[in-house]
Amino acid sequence: MKKHLLVLAVISAMPFAAQADDAIHLIVYGKARVGVEFINNGDDSKGRVVNNVSRLGFKGSEKINDTLTGMWQIESAYDSNGDNAVTGGSGFNTRNTFLALQGNFGKVLVGYNDTPYKQVRGFIAPFADSTVEETAIFGQGAGQSFHTRQKSTVQYYSPSMGAFDFALGLASNKNVFGKQEYNVSANATYKTKEMYLGLGLEQRQNLNAVGDDASAARLVGGYQFGAVGLGLGLESIKFAGVTRYNATSALSYKVNNDLSVAGTLGYGKTKNAATSKSMQLTLGGTYKLSKRTELTAYASSIQNDTGAATDFAINGLTGVAAGKDPMVVGFGINHSF
C-alpha cells in the first residue's frame, strides 16, 4: 500500500517537475466571517445571523524579468450564512479582480478594483467588513456612495518614495453612447509606522446626462501612540446641487497581543438642510483565538434627525424611516485562510 501511494505521488509530481521553469504560482485565500445580531430599526426588533463580507480569492504572479512582474487576482463574495444576500452581490469575480504589471515604475492595474478614493481609510476603520463599519455615514451623501469599486478601470500606483505614494484611477462606462460617462479617482498618502495622512479626490462625469457630475474629497489622518491609535476623517460630497459634509473619528487600544478594543463616532449633515443630521456611535472589541481565528463583539447606534434615514451600510436593516434610530448588538467569529 505504501509503495502504491509513493508511485502515485511521484506520478502526480511529474508534470510540475517537467515544467518547473513555467510553474503556475497560485495562492488560494479568503475570509469566513459570520455574526449573530440583535437589531432594532426604530420600530421593531429581531435577531438574525449575518454574513460580514466573507470572500474567496485566487491570485498569482510571474517574474517576467529582473524588473517586471505580472500579477493577477480573482476575488468573489460568498454568503457564509447561506442566505444569498451578500451586499453588492455574491458570485464569481464580484470583488477586486484584475491583471497588473509591476516594476520600478510602480504598478499598472486593469480590471475591477477599489477606487483610490475608497482606499484612503487608515486608522478610521477598526470595524471594517462588518455591519457597524464607519461607511454608514463616511463615504455617503447627496444620493451617492463613494465607498465603491471601479468597473472597467485602469489604475496606476506609484512606487514608494520614502513614506509618500500616490494612485490614480480612470474608469468609463463602455456601454454608454452619446455621452462619455467616466470616473476619475486619486489619492496621495504619507505612511510611517506611527503616522498616516491621506488625501482622496474623486470626480464622476455625466452620470445621468452631460454635465451631471458628482465629486468628493476627503482628508484622513491617524497616529499610533504605543498601544493607543487615533484616527480622524473629514469629507465633502457634492451632487445635483446638494453638498454633504461627513466626519468620522476612531479610538483603538491594544490591551495585549490577543485583545483589542475600539470605538468610532461618525457625523454627517447636508448643507442648508436643518433636519438632515445623522450620528453613529460604535463600540466593540476583538479577541484572537489563534493567528487566523478571532471573536468579535460590537454595538452600534445611529441617531437620525427628522429628515434623515441613515442605515447601516453593510447588512442594512429594513424599514428605517426618516427620524428613526437603528441599532445593532452583535457577536461574530472570523477566520482567515
PyMOL commands that set and color helices and strands:
alter all, ss='L'
color gray80, all
select helices_A, chain A and resi 2-18+20-22+134-136
alter helices_A, ss='H'
color red, helices_A
select strands_A, chain A and resi 26-40+45-51+55-65+68-77+97-103+106-114+140-141+144-145+149-157+164-172+182-191+195-205+214-225+228-239+242-254+259-270+278-288+293-304+327-336
alter strands_A, ss='S'
color yellow, strands_A
deselect
rebuild
show_as cartoon
